[in-house]
Amino acid sequence: MSKKINLNPNYDVGQKIDSLNGIAVYYNGGIGNVDGRALTKDGYNLGLKYQCVEFVKRYYYEELNHKMPNSYGHAKDFFNAQINDGKINAQRNLKQFKNPSKSKPKINDIVVYSETTLNKHGHVAIITNVTENEIEIIQQNSGSFGSSREKYELTSKEGKWQIENNRILGWLRK
């Protein structure tokens, strides 16, 4: 089943709206828009075109030469609550950190968001900048009128770093 939703006349679905290290972020229209599956030349599944997962996996594949052992799943499935802070998430072959964590977030980490009432699949984004008190993320599929970039406060309390957004479960790192 294909759903075509675009409420913003300023962009076309599939239009490049941003990029990180030469890897494009494409406009997806409505959050639920589905436009087929993206595969690499060697058959690796990147995900549904223009969804948040597709950008994150495409970035990790093209920029960081990383293939996830489990190439399927919704954004919220990237985070496994059973894994201890700083240990390997075997499904993604990445180190996983909880929010808050002893490890400060870094550029290129994948931020994983929980589901919401309006988005049962969760969300993922990539950290583009980190300072002592803020992170910036880049994301694909932020909604018809959402921004590809957002900033969040970063705090350090009792030896743990926290991204101040109650939807952020944690982050993954190569």
C-alpha positions in Angstrom: 0.0 0.0 0.0 1.4 3.4 -1.0 0.4 6.6 0.8 1.1 9.9 -1.0 0.8 12.8 1.3 2.2 16.3 0.8 0.6 19.3 2.4 3.5 21.7 1.7 3.4 23.2 -1.8 7.0 24.6 -1.4 8.6 21.2 -1.8 8.1 18.0 -3.9 8.5 14.6 -2.4 12.0 13.4 -3.1 13.4 17.0 -3.4 16.9 17.5 -1.7 16.5 19.9 1.2 19.8 19.5 3.1 22.9 17.3 3.3 25.6 16.1 5.7 29.1 15.4 4.3 27.5 15.2 0.8 24.8 12.7 1.8 21.4 14.3 0.8 18.4 14.7 3.0 15.2 14.4 1.0 11.7 15.9 1.6 9.1 13.2 2.3 5.9 15.2 2.6 3.7 13.8 5.4 5.4 11.6 8.0 3.4 8.6 6.8 4.3 9.0 3.1 5.7 5.8 1.6 7.5 5.8 -1.8 9.0 2.3 -2.2 12.1 0.7 -0.7 15.7 1.9 -1.2 18.4 -0.7 -1.8 22.1 -0.3 -2.4 23.7 -1.8 -5.6 24.8 -4.8 -3.5 21.2 -5.4 -2.3 21.6 -3.9 1.3 18.2 -2.6 2.6 18.4 1.1 3.4 14.7 1.3 4.2 11.6 3.1 2.8 12.5 6.0 0.6 12.6 9.4 2.3 11.8 8.0 5.7 14.2 8.9 8.7 15.6 5.4 8.8 16.6 5.5 5.1 18.6 8.6 5.6 20.4 7.4 8.7 21.3 4.0 7.1 22.3 5.6 3.8 24.6 8.0 5.7 26.2 5.2 7.7 26.6 3.0 4.6 28.0 5.7 2.3 29.9 7.9 4.8 31.0 5.5 7.5 31.0 2.2 5.4 28.7 0.5 7.9 26.0 -2.1 7.3 23.7 -3.1 10.1 23.3 -6.9 10.6 19.6 -6.4 11.0 18.7 -4.1 8.1 15.0 -4.0 8.9 12.9 -2.4 11.7 11.3 0.8 12.6 13.2 3.8 14.0 12.3 3.0 17.6 13.7 -0.6 17.1 17.2 0.8 16.7 17.3 1.2 20.5 17.3 -1.9 22.7 16.4 -1.0 26.4 17.9 -4.4 27.6 21.4 -3.4 26.5 23.6 -1.7 29.2 25.0 1.7 28.6 28.1 1.7 26.4 27.7 -2.0 25.2 27.3 -3.3 21.7 23.8 -3.4 20.1 24.4 -6.6 18.0 21.4 -6.0 15.8 22.9 -2.7 14.6 26.6 -3.6 15.3 27.0 -0.2 17.1 27.7 0.9 20.6 24.5 1.9 22.4 24.2 4.7 25.0 21.2 5.5 27.2 19.9 9.0 27.7 21.4 9.9 30.2 24.8 8.2 29.7 28.3 8.4 31.1 29.4 8.9 27.5 28.9 12.4 25.9 27.2 12.3 22.5 29.5 12.7 19.5 29.2 13.9 15.9 27.8 11.1 13.7 26.0 9.3 16.6 22.5 8.2 15.7 19.8 9.6 18.1 16.9 7.3 18.7 13.5 8.7 19.6 10.5 6.9 21.2 7.2 6.5 19.5 4.4 9.1 20.0 0.6 8.9 19.7 0.9 10.3 16.1 4.1 8.4 15.2 4.1 4.8 16.4 7.4 4.0 14.6 9.7 6.4 16.5 12.3 8.5 14.8 16.1 8.6 14.2 18.5 11.4 13.4 22.3 12.0 13.2 24.2 14.4 15.5 26.0 17.1 13.4 27.5 19.2 16.2 28.2 18.9 19.9 29.2 21.7 22.4 29.3 21.7 26.2 25.6 22.5 26.4 24.0 21.7 23.1 23.7 19.2 20.3 22.5 19.7 16.7 20.8 17.0 14.7 20.0 16.4 11.0 16.9 14.4 10.1 14.9 13.3 7.2 11.0 13.1 7.4 10.4 15.7 10.0 6.9 16.3 8.6 5.4 18.5 6.0 6.6 21.7 7.6 9.3 20.4 9.9 13.0 21.4 9.8 15.9 19.1 8.7 17.9 20.6 11.6 17.1 20.9 15.3 19.1 21.8 18.5 18.7 20.4 22.0 20.1 21.3 25.3 22.9 19.0 26.6 23.4 18.8 30.3 25.9 17.1 32.5 24.8 16.0 36.0 26.5 13.6 38.4 28.8 12.2 35.7 26.1 11.6 33.1 25.3 13.5 29.9 21.6 14.0 29.0 20.0 15.3 25.8 17.1 17.4 27.1 14.3 15.8 25.1 12.1 13.3 26.8 11.5 11.4 23.5 15.3 10.6 23.1 15.9 7.1 24.3 19.6 7.2 23.6 22.3 7.2 20.8 24.3 4.7 18.8 27.9 5.0 17.7 30.2 3.2 15.3 
